[in-house]
Amino acid sequence: MLEGKLALVTGASRGIGHAIAEELGRQGARVIGTSTTAEGAKKINGRVLNVRDSAQMDSLVESIQKELGDIAILVNNAGVTRDNLALRMKDADWDEVIEINLRAVWLLSRKVSRASSSLDRARL
């Protein structure tokens, strides 16, 4: 079903992202996983990506497209949790959650959509 399709999974070095990347691979997809650290990326034979860095996202999508072709599947899995009562949450914590869990998802989805020539078949 996914044979040969190219998938990009953010936050793939551990947890849910790792499990998603493995399952996509089992179903025949060619998977590129990302991690925030070189160590994590090496563990999954993936790429380093800071989802807070728009230029880094541009570079990643461009390099993947040049090397492997259009990204057909995007799993925006990277995320953070800063659990706290609203009255106790620091502005910096709130900003980080929004930047990583919301803004980065939108930016990377848009970048992959724009870069993909096969949008009718892409899954974000």
Jmol script that loads the backbone (N, CA, C; Angstrom):
load data "model"
ATOM      1  N   MET A   1       0.813  -1.193   0.000  1.00  0.00           N
ATOM      2  CA  MET A   1       0.000   0.000   0.000  1.00  0.00           C
ATOM      3  C   MET A   1       0.866   1.271   0.000  1.00  0.00           C
ATOM      4  N   LEU A   2       1.921   1.283   0.800  1.00  0.00           N
ATOM      5  CA  LEU A   2       2.804   2.454   0.870  1.00  0.00           C
ATOM      6  C   LEU A   2       4.118   2.213   0.135  1.00  0.00           C
ATOM      7  N   GLU A   3       4.195   1.130  -0.591  1.00  0.00           N
ATOM      8  CA  GLU A   3       5.430   0.718  -1.249  1.00  0.00           C
ATOM      9  C   GLU A   3       6.066   1.846  -2.053  1.00  0.00           C
ATOM     10  N   GLY A   4       7.301   2.205  -1.651  1.00  0.00           N
ATOM     11  CA  GLY A   4       8.072   3.200  -2.375  1.00  0.00           C
ATOM     12  C   GLY A   4       7.728   4.648  -2.087  1.00  0.00           C
ATOM     13  N   LYS A   5       6.668   4.914  -1.332  1.00  0.00           N
ATOM     14  CA  LYS A   5       6.311   6.303  -1.019  1.00  0.00           C
ATOM     15  C   LYS A   5       7.310   6.863  -0.007  1.00  0.00           C
ATOM     16  N   LEU A   6       7.627   8.133  -0.157  1.00  0.00           N
ATOM     17  CA  LEU A   6       8.589   8.776   0.722  1.00  0.00           C
ATOM     18  C   LEU A   6       7.860   9.459   1.878  1.00  0.00           C
ATOM     19  N   ALA A   7       8.253   9.103   3.097  1.00  0.00           N
ATOM     20  CA  ALA A   7       7.628   9.653   4.305  1.00  0.00           C
ATOM     21  C   ALA A   7       8.652  10.421   5.124  1.00  0.00           C
ATOM     22  N   LEU A   8       8.235  11.562   5.639  1.00  0.00           N
ATOM     23  CA  LEU A   8       9.048  12.358   6.559  1.00  0.00           C
ATOM     24  C   LEU A   8       8.332  12.367   7.904  1.00  0.00           C
ATOM     25  N   VAL A   9       9.024  11.917   8.943  1.00  0.00           N
ATOM     26  CA  VAL A   9       8.458  11.845  10.292  1.00  0.00           C
ATOM     27  C   VAL A   9       9.328  12.682  11.218  1.00  0.00           C
ATOM     28  N   THR A  10       8.772  13.768  11.760  1.00  0.00           N
ATOM     29  CA  THR A  10       9.521  14.573  12.716  1.00  0.00           C
ATOM     30  C   THR A  10       9.441  13.918  14.091  1.00  0.00           C
ATOM     31  N   GLY A  11      10.480  14.116  14.883  1.00  0.00           N
ATOM     32  CA  GLY A  11      10.500  13.533  16.228  1.00  0.00           C
ATOM     33  C   GLY A  11      10.512  12.016  16.191  1.00  0.00           C
ATOM     34  N   ALA A  12      11.285  11.437  15.267  1.00  0.00           N
ATOM     35  CA  ALA A  12      11.255   9.990  15.050  1.00  0.00           C
ATOM     36  C   ALA A  12      12.299   9.211  15.847  1.00  0.00           C
ATOM     37  N   SER A  13      13.069   9.884  16.677  1.00  0.00           N
ATOM     38  CA  SER A  13      14.142   9.174  17.382  1.00  0.00           C
ATOM     39  C   SER A  13      13.666   8.415  18.615  1.00  0.00           C
ATOM     40  N   ARG A  14      12.432   8.675  19.045  1.00  0.00           N
ATOM     41  CA  ARG A  14      11.931   7.968  20.233  1.00  0.00           C
ATOM     42  C   ARG A  14      10.410   8.027  20.296  1.00  0.00           C
ATOM     43  N   GLY A  15       9.861   7.251  21.183  1.00  0.00           N
ATOM     44  CA  GLY A  15       8.436   7.292  21.482  1.00  0.00           C
ATOM     45  C   GLY A  15       7.526   7.034  20.296  1.00  0.00           C
ATOM     46  N   ILE A  16       6.445   7.799  20.241  1.00  0.00           N
ATOM     47  CA  ILE A  16       5.421   7.622  19.213  1.00  0.00           C
ATOM     48  C   ILE A  16       6.001   7.837  17.819  1.00  0.00           C
ATOM     49  N   GLY A  17       6.842   8.851  17.663  1.00  0.00           N
ATOM     50  CA  GLY A  17       7.439   9.117  16.361  1.00  0.00           C
ATOM     51  C   GLY A  17       8.262   7.951  15.849  1.00  0.00           C
ATOM     52  N   HIS A  18       9.017   7.324  16.747  1.00  0.00           N
ATOM     53  CA  HIS A  18       9.816   6.158  16.377  1.00  0.00           C
ATOM     54  C   HIS A  18       8.913   5.012  15.936  1.00  0.00           C
ATOM     55  N   ALA A  19       7.848   4.786  16.679  1.00  0.00           N
ATOM     56  CA  ALA A  19       6.905   3.710  16.342  1.00  0.00           C
ATOM     57  C   ALA A  19       6.219   3.984  15.000  1.00  0.00           C
ATOM     58  N   ILE A  20       5.851   5.224  14.749  1.00  0.00           N
ATOM     59  CA  ILE A  20       5.221   5.581  13.470  1.00  0.00           C
ATOM     60  C   ILE A  20       6.197   5.341  12.324  1.00  0.00           C
ATOM     61  N   ALA A  21       7.432   5.788  12.475  1.00  0.00           N
ATOM     62  CA  ALA A  21       8.440   5.603  11.430  1.00  0.00           C
ATOM     63  C   ALA A  21       8.669   4.117  11.143  1.00  0.00           C
ATOM     64  N   GLU A  22       8.757   3.323  12.186  1.00  0.00           N
ATOM     65  CA  GLU A  22       8.946   1.882  12.004  1.00  0.00           C
ATOM     66  C   GLU A  22       7.772   1.254  11.270  1.00  0.00           C
ATOM     67  N   GLU A  23       6.564   1.636  11.644  1.00  0.00           N
ATOM     68  CA  GLU A  23       5.372   1.065  11.000  1.00  0.00           C
ATOM     69  C   GLU A  23       5.268   1.475   9.538  1.00  0.00           C
ATOM     70  N   LEU A  24       5.558   2.739   9.248  1.00  0.00           N
ATOM     71  CA  LEU A  24       5.555   3.179   7.845  1.00  0.00           C
ATOM     72  C   LEU A  24       6.570   2.374   7.039  1.00  0.00           C
ATOM     73  N   GLY A  25       7.739   2.133   7.623  1.00  0.00           N
ATOM     74  CA  GLY A  25       8.755   1.313   6.972  1.00  0.00           C
ATOM     75  C   GLY A  25       8.284  -0.113   6.741  1.00  0.00           C
ATOM     76  N   ARG A  26       7.615  -0.697   7.722  1.00  0.00           N
ATOM     77  CA  ARG A  26       7.088  -2.056   7.579  1.00  0.00           C
ATOM     78  C   ARG A  26       6.062  -2.133   6.450  1.00  0.00           C
ATOM     79  N   GLN A  27       5.350  -1.021   6.242  1.00  0.00           N
ATOM     80  CA  GLN A  27       4.337  -1.008   5.187  1.00  0.00           C
ATOM     81  C   GLN A  27       4.909  -0.626   3.826  1.00  0.00           C
ATOM     82  N   GLY A  28       6.235  -0.510   3.741  1.00  0.00           N
ATOM     83  CA  GLY A  28       6.886  -0.315   2.463  1.00  0.00           C
ATOM     84  C   GLY A  28       7.321   1.099   2.136  1.00  0.00           C
ATOM     85  N   ALA A  29       7.056   2.055   3.014  1.00  0.00           N
ATOM     86  CA  ALA A  29       7.461   3.439   2.753  1.00  0.00           C
ATOM     87  C   ALA A  29       8.966   3.598   2.953  1.00  0.00           C
ATOM     88  N   ARG A  30       9.543   4.542   2.220  1.00  0.00           N
ATOM     89  CA  ARG A  30      10.920   4.968   2.457  1.00  0.00           C
ATOM     90  C   ARG A  30      10.811   6.095   3.474  1.00  0.00           C
ATOM     91  N   VAL A  31      11.375   5.906   4.644  1.00  0.00           N
ATOM     92  CA  VAL A  31      11.159   6.820   5.765  1.00  0.00           C
ATOM     93  C   VAL A  31      12.410   7.634   6.061  1.00  0.00           C
ATOM     94  N   ILE A  32      12.211   8.951   6.179  1.00  0.00           N
ATOM     95  CA  ILE A  32      13.241   9.853   6.690  1.00  0.00           C
ATOM     96  C   ILE A  32      12.721  10.351   8.031  1.00  0.00           C
ATOM     97  N   GLY A  33      13.449  10.072   9.093  1.00  0.00           N
ATOM     98  CA  GLY A  33      13.065  10.544  10.412  1.00  0.00           C
ATOM     99  C   GLY A  33      13.933  11.712  10.825  1.00  0.00           C
ATOM    100  N   THR A  34      13.414  12.544  11.712  1.00  0.00           N
ATOM    101  CA  THR A  34      14.219  13.651  12.227  1.00  0.00           C
ATOM    102  C   THR A  34      14.320  13.572  13.741  1.00  0.00           C
ATOM    103  N   SER A  35      15.388  14.213  14.223  1.00  0.00           N
ATOM    104  CA  SER A  35      15.643  14.330  15.651  1.00  0.00           C
ATOM    105  C   SER A  35      16.259  15.701  15.895  1.00  0.00           C
ATOM    106  N   THR A  36      16.142  16.190  17.102  1.00  0.00           N
ATOM    107  CA  THR A  36      16.739  17.485  17.420  1.00  0.00           C
ATOM    108  C   THR A  36      18.235  17.388  17.667  1.00  0.00           C
ATOM    109  N   THR A  37      18.751  16.181  17.832  1.00  0.00           N
ATOM    110  CA  THR A  37      20.175  16.002  18.107  1.00  0.00           C
ATOM    111  C   THR A  37      20.832  15.101  17.070  1.00  0.00           C
ATOM    112  N   ALA A  38      22.132  15.281  16.889  1.00  0.00           N
ATOM    113  CA  ALA A  38      22.894  14.426  15.978  1.00  0.00           C
ATOM    114  C   ALA A  38      22.879  12.981  16.458  1.00  0.00           C
ATOM    115  N   GLU A  39      22.951  12.798  17.764  1.00  0.00           N
ATOM    116  CA  GLU A  39      22.923  11.448  18.334  1.00  0.00           C
ATOM    117  C   GLU A  39      21.608  10.740  18.009  1.00  0.00           C
ATOM    118  N   GLY A  40      20.497  11.452  18.183  1.00  0.00           N
ATOM    119  CA  GLY A  40      19.191  10.877  17.870  1.00  0.00           C
ATOM    120  C   GLY A  40      19.039  10.584  16.392  1.00  0.00           C
ATOM    121  N   ALA A  41      19.519  11.484  15.551  1.00  0.00           N
ATOM    122  CA  ALA A  41      19.431  11.286  14.100  1.00  0.00           C
ATOM    123  C   ALA A  41      20.270  10.084  13.668  1.00  0.00           C
ATOM    124  N   LYS A  42      21.446   9.927  14.262  1.00  0.00           N
ATOM    125  CA  LYS A  42      22.313   8.795  13.931  1.00  0.00           C
ATOM    126  C   LYS A  42      21.640   7.474  14.313  1.00  0.00           C
ATOM    127  N   LYS A  43      20.969   7.467  15.448  1.00  0.00           N
ATOM    128  CA  LYS A  43      20.295   6.261  15.943  1.00  0.00           C
ATOM    129  C   LYS A  43      19.236   5.756  14.951  1.00  0.00           C
ATOM    130  N   ILE A  44      18.603   6.673  14.236  1.00  0.00           N
ATOM    131  CA  ILE A  44      17.532   6.290  13.303  1.00  0.00           C
ATOM    132  C   ILE A  44      17.953   6.437  11.842  1.00  0.00           C
ATOM    133  N   ASN A  45      19.252   6.710  11.628  1.00  0.00           N
ATOM    134  CA  ASN A  45      19.753   6.965  10.276  1.00  0.00           C
ATOM    135  C   ASN A  45      18.916   8.070   9.625  1.00  0.00           C
ATOM    136  N   GLY A  46      18.708   9.136  10.393  1.00  0.00           N
ATOM    137  CA  GLY A  46      17.846  10.227   9.949  1.00  0.00           C
ATOM    138  C   GLY A  46      18.588  11.539   9.818  1.00  0.00           C
ATOM    139  N   ARG A  47      17.864  12.612  10.010  1.00  0.00           N
ATOM    140  CA  ARG A  47      18.405  13.960   9.845  1.00  0.00           C
ATOM    141  C   ARG A  47      18.135  14.781  11.102  1.00  0.00           C
ATOM    142  N   VAL A  48      19.012  15.730  11.354  1.00  0.00           N
ATOM    143  CA  VAL A  48      18.821  16.661  12.467  1.00  0.00           C
ATOM    144  C   VAL A  48      17.888  17.765  11.985  1.00  0.00           C
ATOM    145  N   LEU A  49      16.899  18.089  12.815  1.00  0.00           N
ATOM    146  CA  LEU A  49      15.981  19.177  12.492  1.00  0.00           C
ATOM    147  C   LEU A  49      15.498  19.849  13.763  1.00  0.00           C
ATOM    148  N   ASN A  50      15.676  21.155  13.795  1.00  0.00           N
ATOM    149  CA  ASN A  50      15.085  21.978  14.841  1.00  0.00           C
ATOM    150  C   ASN A  50      13.832  22.583  14.223  1.00  0.00           C
ATOM    151  N   VAL A  51      12.663  22.112  14.625  1.00  0.00           N
ATOM    152  CA  VAL A  51      11.418  22.573  13.996  1.00  0.00           C
ATOM    153  C   VAL A  51      11.113  24.032  14.294  1.00  0.00           C
ATOM    154  N   ARG A  52      11.891  24.646  15.174  1.00  0.00           N
ATOM    155  CA  ARG A  52      11.719  26.081  15.450  1.00  0.00           C
ATOM    156  C   ARG A  52      12.487  26.939  14.452  1.00  0.00           C
ATOM    157  N   ASP A  53      13.264  26.305  13.591  1.00  0.00           N
ATOM    158  CA  ASP A  53      14.118  27.008  12.639  1.00  0.00           C
ATOM    159  C   ASP A  53      13.562  26.842  11.221  1.00  0.00           C
ATOM    160  N   SER A  54      12.878  27.863  10.737  1.00  0.00           N
ATOM    161  CA  SER A  54      12.242  27.810   9.423  1.00  0.00           C
ATOM    162  C   SER A  54      13.245  27.576   8.297  1.00  0.00           C
ATOM    163  N   ALA A  55      14.404  28.207   8.374  1.00  0.00           N
ATOM    164  CA  ALA A  55      15.423  28.032   7.335  1.00  0.00           C
ATOM    165  C   ALA A  55      15.921  26.583   7.314  1.00  0.00           C
ATOM    166  N   GLN A  56      16.034  25.978   8.479  1.00  0.00           N
ATOM    167  CA  GLN A  56      16.466  24.587   8.560  1.00  0.00           C
ATOM    168  C   GLN A  56      15.409  23.668   7.938  1.00  0.00           C
ATOM    169  N   MET A  57      14.139  23.991   8.139  1.00  0.00           N
ATOM    170  CA  MET A  57      13.060  23.218   7.512  1.00  0.00           C
ATOM    171  C   MET A  57      13.142  23.331   5.995  1.00  0.00           C
ATOM    172  N   ASP A  58      13.346  24.563   5.493  1.00  0.00           N
ATOM    173  CA  ASP A  58      13.484  24.777   4.047  1.00  0.00           C
ATOM    174  C   ASP A  58      14.607  23.916   3.485  1.00  0.00           C
ATOM    175  N   SER A  59      15.751  23.969   4.137  1.00  0.00           N
ATOM    176  CA  SER A  59      16.920  23.229   3.696  1.00  0.00           C
ATOM    177  C   SER A  59      16.663  21.720   3.698  1.00  0.00           C
ATOM    178  N   LEU A  60      16.015  21.229   4.743  1.00  0.00           N
ATOM    179  CA  LEU A  60      15.729  19.799   4.851  1.00  0.00           C
ATOM    180  C   LEU A  60      14.812  19.348   3.722  1.00  0.00           C
ATOM    181  N   VAL A  61      13.710  20.058   3.519  1.00  0.00           N
ATOM    182  CA  VAL A  61      12.754  19.673   2.472  1.00  0.00           C
ATOM    183  C   VAL A  61      13.429  19.718   1.102  1.00  0.00           C
ATOM    184  N   GLU A  62      14.202  20.761   0.858  1.00  0.00           N
ATOM    185  CA  GLU A  62      14.897  20.900  -0.421  1.00  0.00           C
ATOM    186  C   GLU A  62      15.896  19.763  -0.641  1.00  0.00           C
ATOM    187  N   SER A  63      16.680  19.429   0.392  1.00  0.00           N
ATOM    188  CA  SER A  63      17.680  18.368   0.229  1.00  0.00           C
ATOM    189  C   SER A  63      17.023  17.001   0.046  1.00  0.00           C
ATOM    190  N   ILE A  64      15.949  16.745   0.772  1.00  0.00           N
ATOM    191  CA  ILE A  64      15.241  15.468   0.613  1.00  0.00           C
ATOM    192  C   ILE A  64      14.680  15.359  -0.797  1.00  0.00           C
ATOM    193  N   GLN A  65      14.093  16.438  -1.258  1.00  0.00           N
ATOM    194  CA  GLN A  65      13.503  16.420  -2.591  1.00  0.00           C
ATOM    195  C   GLN A  65      14.567  16.187  -3.667  1.00  0.00           C
ATOM    196  N   LYS A  66      15.712  16.831  -3.549  1.00  0.00           N
ATOM    197  CA  LYS A  66      16.788  16.656  -4.524  1.00  0.00           C
ATOM    198  C   LYS A  66      17.344  15.237  -4.504  1.00  0.00           C
ATOM    199  N   GLU A  67      17.497  14.681  -3.287  1.00  0.00           N
ATOM    200  CA  GLU A  67      18.105  13.362  -3.140  1.00  0.00           C
ATOM    201  C   GLU A  67      17.140  12.214  -3.414  1.00  0.00           C
ATOM    202  N   LEU A  68      15.879  12.370  -2.971  1.00  0.00           N
ATOM    203  CA  LEU A  68      14.963  11.226  -2.970  1.00  0.00           C
ATOM    204  C   LEU A  68      13.638  11.448  -3.693  1.00  0.00           C
ATOM    205  N   GLY A  69      13.312  12.687  -4.000  1.00  0.00           N
ATOM    206  CA  GLY A  69      12.040  12.963  -4.673  1.00  0.00           C
ATOM    207  C   GLY A  69      11.023  13.594  -3.741  1.00  0.00           C
ATOM    208  N   ASP A  70       9.791  13.668  -4.219  1.00  0.00           N
ATOM    209  CA  ASP A  70       8.715  14.315  -3.472  1.00  0.00           C
ATOM    210  C   ASP A  70       8.353  13.553  -2.201  1.00  0.00           C
ATOM    211  N   ILE A  71       8.063  14.302  -1.169  1.00  0.00           N
ATOM    212  CA  ILE A  71       7.594  13.728   0.092  1.00  0.00           C
ATOM    213  C   ILE A  71       6.101  13.473  -0.066  1.00  0.00           C
ATOM    214  N   ALA A  72       5.700  12.212   0.032  1.00  0.00           N
ATOM    215  CA  ALA A  72       4.299  11.829  -0.151  1.00  0.00           C
ATOM    216  C   ALA A  72       3.532  11.784   1.171  1.00  0.00           C
ATOM    217  N   ILE A  73       4.274  11.578   2.271  1.00  0.00           N
ATOM    218  CA  ILE A  73       3.642  11.447   3.590  1.00  0.00           C
ATOM    219  C   ILE A  73       4.429  12.301   4.567  1.00  0.00           C
ATOM    220  N   LEU A  74       3.729  13.159   5.291  1.00  0.00           N
ATOM    221  CA  LEU A  74       4.365  13.965   6.333  1.00  0.00           C
ATOM    222  C   LEU A  74       3.669  13.688   7.652  1.00  0.00           C
ATOM    223  N   VAL A  75       4.464  13.282   8.650  1.00  0.00           N
ATOM    224  CA  VAL A  75       3.948  13.086  10.002  1.00  0.00           C
ATOM    225  C   VAL A  75       4.635  14.121  10.889  1.00  0.00           C
ATOM    226  N   ASN A  76       3.880  15.137  11.273  1.00  0.00           N
ATOM    227  CA  ASN A  76       4.381  16.184  12.167  1.00  0.00           C
ATOM    228  C   ASN A  76       4.228  15.681  13.600  1.00  0.00           C
ATOM    229  N   ASN A  77       5.202  14.933  14.059  1.00  0.00           N
ATOM    230  CA  ASN A  77       5.123  14.316  15.379  1.00  0.00           C
ATOM    231  C   ASN A  77       5.887  15.077  16.452  1.00  0.00           C
ATOM    232  N   ALA A  78       6.905  15.836  16.076  1.00  0.00           N
ATOM    233  CA  ALA A  78       7.717  16.548  17.060  1.00  0.00           C
ATOM    234  C   ALA A  78       6.831  17.449  17.916  1.00  0.00           C
ATOM    235  N   GLY A  79       7.057  17.426  19.205  1.00  0.00           N
ATOM    236  CA  GLY A  79       6.253  18.257  20.093  1.00  0.00           C
ATOM    237  C   GLY A  79       6.826  18.293  21.493  1.00  0.00           C
ATOM    238  N   VAL A  80       6.320  19.243  22.270  1.00  0.00           N
ATOM    239  CA  VAL A  80       6.740  19.384  23.657  1.00  0.00           C
ATOM    240  C   VAL A  80       5.513  19.530  24.548  1.00  0.00           C
ATOM    241  N   THR A  81       5.717  19.231  25.811  1.00  0.00           N
ATOM    242  CA  THR A  81       4.676  19.422  26.824  1.00  0.00           C
ATOM    243  C   THR A  81       5.265  20.246  27.951  1.00  0.00           C
ATOM    244  N   ARG A  82       4.556  21.245  28.354  1.00  0.00           N
ATOM    245  CA  ARG A  82       4.939  22.061  29.505  1.00  0.00           C
ATOM    246  C   ARG A  82       3.713  22.152  30.405  1.00  0.00           C
ATOM    247  N   ASP A  83       3.410  21.026  31.050  1.00  0.00           N
ATOM    248  CA  ASP A  83       2.221  20.959  31.896  1.00  0.00           C
ATOM    249  C   ASP A  83       2.353  21.868  33.105  1.00  0.00           C
ATOM    250  N   ASN A  84       1.337  22.670  33.284  1.00  0.00           N
ATOM    251  CA  ASN A  84       1.285  23.544  34.444  1.00  0.00           C
ATOM    252  C   ASN A  84      -0.094  24.190  34.480  1.00  0.00           C
ATOM    253  N   LEU A  85      -0.473  24.677  35.612  1.00  0.00           N
ATOM    254  CA  LEU A  85      -1.699  25.462  35.705  1.00  0.00           C
ATOM    255  C   LEU A  85      -1.509  26.757  34.923  1.00  0.00           C
ATOM    256  N   ALA A  86      -2.551  27.223  34.285  1.00  0.00           N
ATOM    257  CA  ALA A  86      -2.461  28.441  33.471  1.00  0.00           C
ATOM    258  C   ALA A  86      -1.899  29.612  34.282  1.00  0.00           C
ATOM    259  N   LEU A  87      -2.280  29.701  35.546  1.00  0.00           N
ATOM    260  CA  LEU A  87      -1.806  30.803  36.372  1.00  0.00           C
ATOM    261  C   LEU A  87      -0.318  30.714  36.691  1.00  0.00           C
ATOM    262  N   ARG A  88       0.228  29.501  36.610  1.00  0.00           N
ATOM    263  CA  ARG A  88       1.644  29.309  36.944  1.00  0.00           C
ATOM    264  C   ARG A  88       2.538  29.190  35.708  1.00  0.00           C
ATOM    265  N   MET A  89       1.948  28.998  34.551  1.00  0.00           N
ATOM    266  CA  MET A  89       2.751  28.809  33.347  1.00  0.00           C
ATOM    267  C   MET A  89       3.463  30.095  32.957  1.00  0.00           C
ATOM    268  N   LYS A  90       4.737  29.967  32.699  1.00  0.00           N
ATOM    269  CA  LYS A  90       5.529  31.118  32.286  1.00  0.00           C
ATOM    270  C   LYS A  90       5.261  31.412  30.813  1.00  0.00           C
ATOM    271  N   ASP A  91       5.349  32.670  30.446  1.00  0.00           N
ATOM    272  CA  ASP A  91       5.132  33.073  29.052  1.00  0.00           C
ATOM    273  C   ASP A  91       6.073  32.328  28.115  1.00  0.00           C
ATOM    274  N   ALA A  92       7.317  32.146  28.517  1.00  0.00           N
ATOM    275  CA  ALA A  92       8.303  31.462  27.676  1.00  0.00           C
ATOM    276  C   ALA A  92       7.890  30.010  27.414  1.00  0.00           C
ATOM    277  N   ASP A  93       7.321  29.344  28.427  1.00  0.00           N
ATOM    278  CA  ASP A  93       6.855  27.964  28.251  1.00  0.00           C
ATOM    279  C   ASP A  93       5.694  27.927  27.264  1.00  0.00           C
ATOM    280  N   TRP A  94       4.742  28.839  27.429  1.00  0.00           N
ATOM    281  CA  TRP A  94       3.601  28.923  26.514  1.00  0.00           C
ATOM    282  C   TRP A  94       4.075  29.167  25.082  1.00  0.00           C
ATOM    283  N   ASP A  95       4.988  30.099  24.916  1.00  0.00           N
ATOM    284  CA  ASP A  95       5.510  30.431  23.585  1.00  0.00           C
ATOM    285  C   ASP A  95       6.188  29.225  22.945  1.00  0.00           C
ATOM    286  N   GLU A  96       6.946  28.468  23.731  1.00  0.00           N
ATOM    287  CA  GLU A  96       7.633  27.290  23.208  1.00  0.00           C
ATOM    288  C   GLU A  96       6.633  26.230  22.741  1.00  0.00           C
ATOM    289  N   VAL A  97       5.605  25.980  23.535  1.00  0.00           N
ATOM    290  CA  VAL A  97       4.577  25.002  23.163  1.00  0.00           C
ATOM    291  C   VAL A  97       3.894  25.414  21.856  1.00  0.00           C
ATOM    292  N   ILE A  98       3.513  26.663  21.748  1.00  0.00           N
ATOM    293  CA  ILE A  98       2.834  27.145  20.539  1.00  0.00           C
ATOM    294  C   ILE A  98       3.778  27.096  19.334  1.00  0.00           C
ATOM    295  N   GLU A  99       5.021  27.496  19.531  1.00  0.00           N
ATOM    296  CA  GLU A  99       5.978  27.523  18.425  1.00  0.00           C
ATOM    297  C   GLU A  99       6.265  26.124  17.886  1.00  0.00           C
ATOM    298  N   ILE A 100       6.422  25.156  18.768  1.00  0.00           N
ATOM    299  CA  ILE A 100       6.763  23.797  18.344  1.00  0.00           C
ATOM    300  C   ILE A 100       5.528  22.990  17.953  1.00  0.00           C
ATOM    301  N   ASN A 101       4.487  23.049  18.763  1.00  0.00           N
ATOM    302  CA  ASN A 101       3.332  22.184  18.542  1.00  0.00           C
ATOM    303  C   ASN A 101       2.326  22.729  17.536  1.00  0.00           C
ATOM    304  N   LEU A 102       2.388  24.007  17.238  1.00  0.00           N
ATOM    305  CA  LEU A 102       1.418  24.596  16.319  1.00  0.00           C
ATOM    306  C   LEU A 102       2.106  25.250  15.119  1.00  0.00           C
ATOM    307  N   ARG A 103       2.932  26.244  15.377  1.00  0.00           N
ATOM    308  CA  ARG A 103       3.554  26.994  14.283  1.00  0.00           C
ATOM    309  C   ARG A 103       4.435  26.094  13.406  1.00  0.00           C
ATOM    310  N   ALA A 104       5.240  25.244  14.015  1.00  0.00           N
ATOM    311  CA  ALA A 104       6.131  24.370  13.246  1.00  0.00           C
ATOM    312  C   ALA A 104       5.346  23.393  12.376  1.00  0.00           C
ATOM    313  N   VAL A 105       4.236  22.899  12.888  1.00  0.00           N
ATOM    314  CA  VAL A 105       3.391  21.984  12.113  1.00  0.00           C
ATOM    315  C   VAL A 105       2.871  22.689  10.867  1.00  0.00           C
ATOM    316  N   TRP A 106       2.375  23.892  11.045  1.00  0.00           N
ATOM    317  CA  TRP A 106       1.853  24.664   9.927  1.00  0.00           C
ATOM    318  C   TRP A 106       2.953  24.971   8.910  1.00  0.00           C
ATOM    319  N   LEU A 107       4.112  25.442   9.394  1.00  0.00           N
ATOM    320  CA  LEU A 107       5.199  25.805   8.493  1.00  0.00           C
ATOM    321  C   LEU A 107       5.705  24.608   7.685  1.00  0.00           C
ATOM    322  N   LEU A 108       5.944  23.487   8.349  1.00  0.00           N
ATOM    323  CA  LEU A 108       6.476  22.330   7.640  1.00  0.00           C
ATOM    324  C   LEU A 108       5.435  21.757   6.684  1.00  0.00           C
ATOM    325  N   SER A 109       4.185  21.737   7.083  1.00  0.00           N
ATOM    326  CA  SER A 109       3.120  21.271   6.183  1.00  0.00           C
ATOM    327  C   SER A 109       3.068  22.130   4.927  1.00  0.00           C
ATOM    328  N   ARG A 110       3.165  23.419   5.100  1.00  0.00           N
ATOM    329  CA  ARG A 110       3.131  24.334   3.958  1.00  0.00           C
ATOM    330  C   ARG A 110       4.360  24.123   3.069  1.00  0.00           C
ATOM    331  N   LYS A 111       5.527  23.974   3.671  1.00  0.00           N
ATOM    332  CA  LYS A 111       6.754  23.782   2.900  1.00  0.00           C
ATOM    333  C   LYS A 111       6.686  22.491   2.074  1.00  0.00           C
ATOM    334  N   VAL A 112       6.233  21.421   2.685  1.00  0.00           N
ATOM    335  CA  VAL A 112       6.142  20.143   1.978  1.00  0.00           C
ATOM    336  C   VAL A 112       5.077  20.227   0.883  1.00  0.00           C
ATOM    337  N   SER A 113       3.958  20.855   1.172  1.00  0.00           N
ATOM    338  CA  SER A 113       2.896  21.008   0.166  1.00  0.00           C
ATOM    339  C   SER A 113       3.383  21.789  -1.042  1.00  0.00           C
ATOM    340  N   ARG A 114       4.069  22.872  -0.809  1.00  0.00           N
ATOM    341  CA  ARG A 114       4.577  23.703  -1.899  1.00  0.00           C
ATOM    342  C   ARG A 114       5.648  22.986  -2.708  1.00  0.00           C
ATOM    343  N   ALA A 115       6.454  22.181  -2.042  1.00  0.00           N
ATOM    344  CA  ALA A 115       7.572  21.519  -2.706  1.00  0.00           C
ATOM    345  C   ALA A 115       7.140  20.278  -3.483  1.00  0.00           C
ATOM    346  N   SER A 116       6.011  19.713  -3.116  1.00  0.00           N
ATOM    347  CA  SER A 116       5.590  18.446  -3.710  1.00  0.00           C
ATOM    348  C   SER A 116       4.883  18.665  -5.034  1.00  0.00           C
ATOM    349  N   SER A 117       5.356  17.965  -6.060  1.00  0.00           N
ATOM    350  CA  SER A 117       4.697  18.051  -7.363  1.00  0.00           C
ATOM    351  C   SER A 117       3.549  17.071  -7.465  1.00  0.00           C
ATOM    352  N   SER A 118       3.430  16.196  -6.466  1.00  0.00           N
ATOM    353  CA  SER A 118       2.361  15.189  -6.487  1.00  0.00           C
ATOM    354  C   SER A 118       1.367  15.458  -5.360  1.00  0.00           C
ATOM    355  N   LEU A 119       0.922  16.696  -5.244  1.00  0.00           N
ATOM    356  CA  LEU A 119       0.025  17.072  -4.146  1.00  0.00           C
ATOM    357  C   LEU A 119      -1.252  16.255  -4.110  1.00  0.00           C
ATOM    358  N   ASP A 120      -1.743  15.843  -5.249  1.00  0.00           N
ATOM    359  CA  ASP A 120      -2.989  15.078  -5.264  1.00  0.00           C
ATOM    360  C   ASP A 120      -2.845  13.736  -4.548  1.00  0.00           C
ATOM    361  N   ARG A 121      -1.606  13.282  -4.378  1.00  0.00           N
ATOM    362  CA  ARG A 121      -1.370  11.997  -3.706  1.00  0.00           C
ATOM    363  C   ARG A 121      -0.694  12.151  -2.345  1.00  0.00           C
ATOM    364  N   ALA A 122      -0.329  13.361  -1.979  1.00  0.00           N
ATOM    365  CA  ALA A 122       0.386  13.588  -0.715  1.00  0.00           C
ATOM    366  C   ALA A 122      -0.556  13.460   0.470  1.00  0.00           C
ATOM    367  N   ARG A 123      -0.008  13.007   1.582  1.00  0.00           N
ATOM    368  CA  ARG A 123      -0.761  12.884   2.833  1.00  0.00           C
ATOM    369  C   ARG A 123       0.003  13.617   3.910  1.00  0.00           C
ATOM    370  N   LEU A 124      -0.613  14.660   4.463  1.00  0.00           N
ATOM    371  CA  LEU A 124       0.050  15.447   5.496  1.00  0.00           C
ATOM    372  C   LEU A 124      -0.620  15.237   6.825  1.00  0.00           C
TER     373      LEU A 124
END
end "model"
wireframe off; spacefill off
backbone 0.3
color backbone group
